[in-house]
Every structure is written in C-alpha cells, then in structure tokens.
Amino acid sequence: MTEESLTLRRPDDWHVHLRDGAMLAAMLPFTAQRFARAIIMPNLLPPITTVSAARAYRSRILEALPKDARFAPLMTCYLTDDADPAEIERGYREGVFAAVKLYPASATTNSAHGITDIQKAYPVLERMARLGIPLLIHGEATDREIDVFDREAAFLSRTLAPLMERFPALKIVLEHITTKEAVEFVSTAGPRLTATITAHHLIINRNAIFAGGLRPHMYCLPIAKREPHRLALRRAATSGNAKFFLGTDTAPHPAKDKESDCGCAGIFTAPAALELYAQVFAEEHALDRLEAFASLNGPRFYGLPVNEDRITLVRRNWRIPTEIRPGGEMVRPFLGGEEIGWQIER
C-alpha cells in the first residue's frame, strides 16, 4: 500500500441483487469486475425457494457473465412459512444453496412471501443449525405501530435475541445494519452472529433523503438513520473487528419505479461499490483495514477460502455514471455524476 494505490485480495460481496433478464445482463458486469464471489439475493418474482429454481437462476447468471470474468455466484434460498427442511438440506449438500435468506413478510422489495411468524420457520432453522447453514436476516420488525426508523432496533430485542437463545448454534448474518444498537448487539454477541455493512449506509444519513426535496434514489430499506448511527457504522466497519464485512445490498430499479408514487426501496451502488468503500476507509485513515473487511472476514465466517487473486485501487478522481440503460430502461447509480477519489485499476 502507498498513499496513491492499494492492492488487496479480490473481495467478495456478501449481499447482491442482480435481478433477471436485461437488468441482470446490464448489472452483473459491475459486480463481476470488482468481486470474486457474491451472495445472490433470492427475492425474484417468483422467489427462489427450490433447488431447481436456484440452479436455473445460477445458470442464467453464468450465461450473462462477460467472457473474461472470473466470478462465482453463491445462491440463497428464500425462506417461506412452508419451507421444506429436506429441500434446503438437499440444496446445501449439493452445493447449490450457500445460505438461506429470511425476509420478514412485506419488509422490503419482493418480500410478500417472507416469514409471517418466526415460529413457523423453527423446523427449518433447527435443521440449518445442525448442518451449519448460514441464515441471512433482513432485520426489521414490520408491525405497523413501529416507527420506520425504529424497526431495526425493535427487531433486535423482539426477534433476534430470542432466536439466538433458542438456536445457539445457528450461524447468522444480520444484513445491512444501520444503527448503533445493531453495532453493539453484534459486537457483544457470540461468534455465530456477524453483520454486513453497505457503502451507502456509511456515506449518507437520513437527511440525504430530503436534501432540497424528496430524493427517491436515496431511499432504501432499512432506511438510513440519524448521523450518530452512520458514525457508529463507520467505526465498526473500519475497526478491524472480524464480525463486520462487506455487503453492498446493491439494488437496481428502473428510475421510473424509484420516482413514482410509492417508489421502490433500493440503492444501486454496483458501478462504484469497492471504490466507495475505499473512499470511506481513506477518510477514516483505515485503508490498512480495508482488506480484512472486504476480503477476509466474510470467507472466514462462511468457511470458504480467501481469494488468491488481487485487485488494485488507485487514488484517481473520476465520475460515477449518471445513468445505466438496461434493455431501454434507465437506472440511476448512487451518487451518479459525482466525483470520487478512488478507482479500480483497469
């Protein structure tokens, strides 16, 4: 590492939405250029709930890869109330399912098929704990009386703490954490609980959603919180604590769907994902800890080898594209048109 460049083992992205069809073909190269592996989210329509559906989706991803890409999609199973423990075990043993994703019903985009009552998932969770299958959790309580900015903190006490007590051997990733409460909860829990942190939650607080008017492209779920929470996330990400690792939660939506009445939640960071993390770590004087966060902590938790391939970031100003047009649709990247100071070496 020098003041002008940084070489690290090629990172993995432990939370990616690739979509399907033309959107998949347009978005995949951004992720494959920066990351060796990625956990692929299963919230398509219909969701990925079977081994055969996961195999088919993985095939579509591999077919859409650029010819020179070296990238492995890690597939996940969408957990439903009536999920079959035997099907999930078969998918895991056959190397199809790397993990299982828990969406509380209606918590976010395409989550209507999610869990309505955590007790309905107990048979699956018991099997997963025995086999060592990771559970990836969108950690928000969805009760209507809970303020949207308090949903993550409520989930910790109402759902996650009792779940961990009932299944102490279950491996859990609390995904895209957004609060200082989540940082503290993960930091003080046992080694079976880890968390991913997005680039956008390290960069924006909730003011960004309302800066000079309503900014739909800054709207995501879990929603960005107050400034003290953002600062707590930055401290956690750059701390060197192995319980925190990279997960972009990059989530492309057509601009017309983001900008419509009842617009979609999701922030699309893939065109500059790794570079955005590098900028944050540089601002925190922690570039020497970026490799652990991006390249080492995740594989260690998942029981996978670290990547031997390397990637280099250079200190160079460039502008994030203002728009991407998959299949005639227009998607706006996070901070599109703005200049950042780090770029992957081509």
PETAFEN-V741156 format. One record per backbone hydrogen bond with DSSP energy under -0.5 kcal/mol. CO is the residue of the C=O (numbers start at 1). NH is the residue of the N-H. If there is no record, write none. Layout:
CO NH
CO NH
This chain:
4 315
5 2
6 313
8 311
11 36
12 14
13 39
15 249
15 250
16 18
16 41
17 252
20 23
20 24
21 25
22 26
23 27
24 28
25 29
27 30
27 31
28 32
29 33
30 34
31 34
31 35
34 11
36 72
37 13
38 40
38 74
39 16
39 41
40 76
42 44
42 48
47 49
48 78
50 54
51 55
52 56
53 57
54 58
55 59
56 60
57 61
58 62
59 63
60 64
61 65
62 65
66 69
69 71
71 73
72 38
73 75
74 40
75 98
75 99
77 79
77 101
80 83
83 85
84 88
85 89
86 90
87 91
88 92
89 93
90 94
91 96
91 97
92 95
96 75
96 98
98 134
99 77
100 136
101 79
101 103
102 104
102 138
103 115
104 107
108 111
111 106
111 114
115 105
117 120
118 121
119 122
121 125
122 126
123 127
124 128
125 129
126 130
127 131
128 132
128 133
134 100
134 136
135 137
135 173
136 102
137 139
137 175
138 104
138 140
143 146
147 150
148 151
150 154
151 141
151 155
152 156
153 157
154 158
155 159
155 160
156 161
159 163
160 164
161 165
162 166
163 167
167 170
171 135
172 174
172 194
173 137
173 175
174 196
179 183
180 184
181 185
182 186
183 187
184 188
185 189
186 189
190 193
192 172
192 194
194 174
195 245
196 177
197 247
198 202
199 202
199 203
200 203
200 204
205 208
206 209
207 210
208 211
209 215
210 212
210 213
214 216
215 218
216 219
218 220
219 266
225 206
226 229
226 230
227 231
228 232
229 233
230 234
231 235
232 236
233 237
234 238
236 239
241 244
243 195
245 197
246 14
250 17
254 257
254 258
255 259
257 264
260 263
267 251
267 269
268 334
269 272
270 273
272 276
273 277
274 278
275 279
276 280
277 281
278 282
279 283
280 284
281 286
282 285
286 289
287 290
289 293
290 294
291 295
291 296
292 296
292 297
293 246
294 12
296 300
297 301
298 302
299 303
299 304
309 10
311 8
312 345
313 6
314 316
314 343
318 340
320 337
324 326
324 331
325 327
325 328
326 329
330 255
331 324
331 333
333 336
335 338
338 320
340 318
341 316
343 314
